Amino acid sequence: MAASLLDSLTGLITPDLASKAASMFGESDSSVRKGMTGALPVVLSGLASRAGDSGFAGSLFDLVQSPANDSNVLNDLGSLLGGGGSSPMMGLGGKLLNTLFGGNIGNVANALASYAGVKNSTAASLLNLAAPLVLA
C-alpha cells in the first residue's frame, strides 16, 4: 500500500507511460520520467498552498465534481497523451493549473524543465498531464 497520495500518483508513472511520453515529446525516457514525477508534487504543493482559501476550495470542489472528471483515466493514462491534449480531463487539468498558478504557469514550467532536463514545452505538457491525475 502506498504511504501517501504522492506515492500513489507516482506509482501510476510506469516505464511504458514514460517511454510513450518521451517518444511523443522527443525527449529521453529518464528525463521525462523525472519530469513526470516532479510535476506531481508541484501540483500537490500548489493545492496545499491554497488549502486555507475558501474560494479556491469551492473551485476545486467544482472541478472534482465535474462530469468531465473521469477516474477511469487512471486505468489508461496513455489516453491522456493522445488527442493533442483536447480531452475533457485535460481541459479540467488546465483549469486547475490556471487556478493554482495563474500567470505563473510559465515560470513553474521553466523550473520543472530545469529540474528534469527537458524542454520548457515538454515541462508544460507534463504539468498538463499531472493536473488531471491529481483530479482523478
C-alpha positions as CSV (number, residue, x, y, z in Angstrom):
1,M,0.0,0.0,0.0
2,A,1.3,3.5,-0.9
3,A,2.3,5.6,2.1
4,S,0.9,8.8,0.6
5,L,-1.1,10.4,-2.1
6,L,2.2,11.4,-3.8
7,D,3.4,7.7,-3.7
8,S,0.1,6.6,-5.2
9,L,0.3,9.1,-8.0
10,T,4.0,8.4,-8.7
11,G,3.2,4.7,-8.9
12,L,1.0,5.4,-11.9
13,I,4.0,6.6,-13.9
14,T,5.1,3.3,-15.5
15,P,8.1,2.9,-17.7
16,D,5.8,2.3,-20.6
17,L,3.9,5.6,-20.0
18,A,7.2,7.5,-19.6
19,S,8.5,5.9,-22.8
20,K,5.4,6.8,-24.7
21,A,5.5,10.4,-23.5
22,A,9.3,10.6,-24.2
23,S,8.7,9.5,-27.8
24,M,5.9,11.9,-28.2
25,F,7.9,14.9,-26.8
26,G,11.3,13.9,-28.4
27,E,13.0,13.6,-25.0
28,S,14.8,10.8,-23.2
29,D,12.8,8.3,-21.1
30,S,14.7,9.1,-18.0
31,S,14.2,12.9,-18.3
32,V,10.5,12.6,-19.0
33,R,10.1,10.2,-16.0
34,K,12.0,12.7,-13.8
35,G,9.7,15.5,-15.1
36,M,6.6,13.4,-14.6
37,T,7.5,12.5,-11.1
38,G,8.5,16.1,-10.5
39,A,5.2,17.6,-11.8
40,L,3.1,15.7,-9.4
41,P,4.5,17.3,-6.2
42,V,4.3,20.7,-7.9
43,V,0.6,20.3,-8.4
44,L,0.0,18.9,-5.0
45,S,2.1,21.6,-3.3
46,G,0.0,24.2,-5.3
47,L,-3.1,22.6,-3.8
48,A,-1.7,22.6,-0.3
49,S,-0.6,26.2,-0.5
50,R,-4.3,27.2,-1.3
51,A,-5.8,24.9,1.4
52,G,-7.0,27.8,3.5
53,D,-8.6,29.7,0.7
54,S,-12.4,29.0,0.8
55,G,-12.9,30.5,-2.7
56,F,-10.3,28.1,-4.0
57,A,-11.8,25.2,-2.1
58,G,-15.1,25.8,-3.9
59,S,-13.4,26.0,-7.3
60,L,-11.6,22.8,-6.6
61,F,-14.7,21.0,-5.5
62,D,-16.4,22.1,-8.7
63,L,-13.6,20.6,-10.8
64,V,-13.6,17.4,-8.8
65,Q,-17.4,17.1,-9.1
66,S,-17.4,17.9,-12.8
67,P,-19.0,15.3,-15.1
68,A,-15.8,15.5,-17.2
69,N,-13.7,14.3,-14.2
70,D,-13.4,10.6,-15.1
71,S,-11.4,8.5,-12.6
72,N,-11.3,5.7,-15.2
73,V,-8.5,7.7,-16.8
74,L,-6.3,6.2,-14.0
75,N,-6.7,2.8,-15.7
76,D,-5.4,4.1,-19.1
77,L,-3.0,7.1,-18.5
78,G,-1.8,6.8,-22.1
79,S,-5.2,8.1,-23.2
80,L,-4.2,11.5,-21.8
81,L,-1.3,11.6,-24.2
82,G,-3.4,11.1,-27.2
83,G,-5.7,13.6,-28.8
84,G,-3.3,16.5,-28.6
85,G,-4.4,17.4,-25.1
86,S,-8.0,18.1,-26.0
87,S,-9.8,15.5,-23.8
88,P,-12.2,16.7,-21.2
89,M,-9.9,15.6,-18.5
90,M,-7.0,17.6,-19.9
91,G,-9.3,20.6,-20.0
92,L,-10.1,20.2,-16.4
93,G,-6.4,19.8,-15.6
94,G,-5.7,23.1,-17.5
95,K,-8.4,24.8,-15.4
96,L,-6.8,23.5,-12.2
97,L,-3.3,24.7,-13.3
98,N,-4.7,28.2,-14.1
99,T,-6.5,28.3,-10.8
100,L,-3.3,27.3,-8.9
101,F,-0.7,29.2,-10.7
102,G,-2.4,31.8,-12.8
103,G,0.1,33.8,-14.9
104,N,3.0,32.0,-13.2
105,I,2.5,28.7,-15.1
106,G,5.3,29.6,-17.5
107,N,7.7,30.1,-14.5
108,V,6.6,26.9,-12.9
109,A,7.1,25.0,-16.2
110,N,10.6,26.6,-16.6
111,A,11.6,25.5,-13.2
112,L,10.3,21.9,-13.9
113,A,12.2,21.9,-17.2
114,S,15.4,22.9,-15.5
115,Y,15.0,20.2,-12.8
116,A,14.2,17.4,-15.3
117,G,16.4,18.5,-18.1
118,V,13.6,18.7,-20.7
119,K,12.4,21.5,-23.0
120,N,10.1,24.1,-21.5
121,S,7.3,22.9,-23.8
122,T,7.7,19.4,-22.5
123,A,7.6,20.6,-18.9
124,A,4.4,22.5,-19.6
125,S,2.9,19.3,-21.2
126,L,4.0,17.3,-18.1
127,L,2.2,19.7,-15.8
128,N,-0.8,19.4,-18.0
129,L,-0.6,15.6,-17.6
130,A,-0.1,15.8,-13.9
131,A,-3.1,18.0,-13.1
132,P,-5.8,15.6,-14.3
133,L,-4.1,12.7,-12.5
134,V,-4.4,14.7,-9.3
135,L,-8.1,15.5,-10.0
136,A,-8.9,11.9,-10.8
